[in-house]
Amino acid sequence: MGNPASSDPSEWVDRYGDYLFRYAMLRLRDRSGAEDMVQETFLAALNSRGSFSGGSSEATWLVGILKHKIADHYRHQAREAPLEGGDLSEHPDAGNFDGVGHWTAGPAEWGGNPADLYRQGEFLEQFRKCLSGLSTNHANAFTLREIEGLGTAEVCKVLNITETNLWVILHRARGLLRRCLETRWFGTAAGKGS
Amino acid sequence: MLSCKDVTRLISESMDRSLPLRKRIGVRVHLLICKFCARYERQLLQIREMARHIVATEEKPGEPYWETLSEEARVRIGKSLQQH
């Protein structure tokens, strides 16, 4: 056997295209952006095939390249669209509190067994739609923190914001997601479905 | 006294850092007596679980809810690889 390194690049699209695309879609929430990112990843991989050691799987190596590109993309977006007042000001459930900050309309009971929920493709689709509905800053912060699982300091570095601002943004992102899921799934779809 | 509005904010914050002791106790006491805020906390934690679950299933091919590369993109990317 010769070089244990990467496989024939002409097979990459078939082997890894969909996987990398799904990975990028979840994080970018934009089809053409995700497709471009997959293409860039393959081209970068082609140019640096020497860096593939064979120590990890080829898929892992490619995802590593894609990850860097996505982080660059977040940094770029953070520079292009810095935080605005609206990103930080209002409480995500502002309309559901009275003057002294007590619930007027509290969260609804979601019901159902979470484990069953996750098996339903339709539910996960709604989750992603709710995430896509957030502003770019909210969605990117949520994605880095909860999907990528980065620590808050790292998220702040990528988005170039303070920790205090990140707490507020995540609070808003989670609150808006919660409300969206309640409306889209637990309030209507779940009731209709069962 | 913490209001529900304060507590919901602190619930989220506690998912990102360890709250100072006084606040932590304030939140815990509030959650004992307020079912809406307790529910809110459960749901935020459930959302965290959902995100983790999505990542965990990411590698499984053929899950119905995942899109695939469009045929057009597949061809375009294939061509760009050949040209290099």
Boltz contact constraints between the chains, C-beta under 6 A:
constraints:
  - contact:
      token1: [A, 9]
      token2: [B, 81]
      max_distance: 6.0
  - contact:
      token1: [A, 13]
      token2: [B, 74]
      max_distance: 6.0
  - contact:
      token1: [A, 13]
      token2: [B, 77]
      max_distance: 6.0
  - contact:
      token1: [A, 13]
      token2: [B, 78]
      max_distance: 6.0
  - contact:
      token1: [A, 17]
      token2: [B, 69]
      max_distance: 6.0
  - contact:
      token1: [A, 18]
      token2: [B, 68]
      max_distance: 6.0
  - contact:
      token1: [A, 18]
      token2: [B, 69]
      max_distance: 6.0
  - contact:
      token1: [A, 21]
      token2: [B, 69]
      max_distance: 6.0
  - contact:
      token1: [A, 22]
      token2: [B, 66]
      max_distance: 6.0
  - contact:
      token1: [A, 35]
      token2: [B, 73]
      max_distance: 6.0
  - contact:
      token1: [A, 39]
      token2: [B, 77]
      max_distance: 6.0
  - contact:
      token1: [A, 39]
      token2: [B, 80]
      max_distance: 6.0
  - contact:
      token1: [A, 42]
      token2: [B, 81]
      max_distance: 6.0
  - contact:
      token1: [A, 46]
      token2: [B, 84]
      max_distance: 6.0
  - contact:
      token1: [A, 97]
      token2: [B, 5]
      max_distance: 6.0
  - contact:
      token1: [A, 101]
      token2: [B, 3]
      max_distance: 6.0
  - contact:
      token1: [A, 101]
      token2: [B, 4]
      max_distance: 6.0
  - contact:
      token1: [A, 101]
      token2: [B, 5]
      max_distance: 6.0
  - contact:
      token1: [A, 102]
      token2: [B, 4]
      max_distance: 6.0
  - contact:
      token1: [A, 103]
      token2: [B, 4]
      max_distance: 6.0
  - contact:
      token1: [A, 103]
      token2: [B, 36]
      max_distance: 6.0
  - contact:
      token1: [A, 106]
      token2: [B, 36]
      max_distance: 6.0
  - contact:
      token1: [A, 107]
      token2: [B, 36]
      max_distance: 6.0
  - contact:
      token1: [A, 107]
      token2: [B, 39]
      max_distance: 6.0
  - contact:
      token1: [A, 107]
      token2: [B, 40]
      max_distance: 6.0
  - contact:
      token1: [A, 107]
      token2: [B, 43]
      max_distance: 6.0
  - contact:
      token1: [A, 114]
      token2: [B, 46]
      max_distance: 6.0
  - contact:
      token1: [A, 118]
      token2: [B, 53]
      max_distance: 6.0
  - contact:
      token1: [A, 121]
      token2: [B, 64]
      max_distance: 6.0
  - contact:
      token1: [A, 121]
      token2: [B, 65]
      max_distance: 6.0
  - contact:
      token1: [A, 124]
      token2: [B, 65]
      max_distance: 6.0
  - contact:
      token1: [A, 125]
      token2: [B, 65]
      max_distance: 6.0
  - contact:
      token1: [A, 127]
      token2: [B, 50]
      max_distance: 6.0
  - contact:
      token1: [A, 146]
      token2: [B, 48]
      max_distance: 6.0
  - contact:
      token1: [A, 146]
      token2: [B, 51]
      max_distance: 6.0
  - contact:
      token1: [A, 147]
      token2: [B, 51]
      max_distance: 6.0
  - contact:
      token1: [A, 147]
      token2: [B, 55]
      max_distance: 6.0
  - contact:
      token1: [A, 152]
      token2: [B, 16]
      max_distance: 6.0
  - contact:
      token1: [A, 167]
      token2: [B, 13]
      max_distance: 6.0
  - contact:
      token1: [A, 167]
      token2: [B, 16]
      max_distance: 6.0
  - contact:
      token1: [A, 170]
      token2: [B, 12]
      max_distance: 6.0
  - contact:
      token1: [A, 171]
      token2: [B, 9]
      max_distance: 6.0
  - contact:
      token1: [A, 171]
      token2: [B, 12]
      max_distance: 6.0
  - contact:
      token1: [A, 174]
      token2: [B, 12]
      max_distance: 6.0
  - contact:
      token1: [A, 174]
      token2: [B, 44]
      max_distance: 6.0
  - contact:
      token1: [A, 177]
      token2: [B, 47]
      max_distance: 6.0
  - contact:
      token1: [A, 178]
      token2: [B, 43]
      max_distance: 6.0
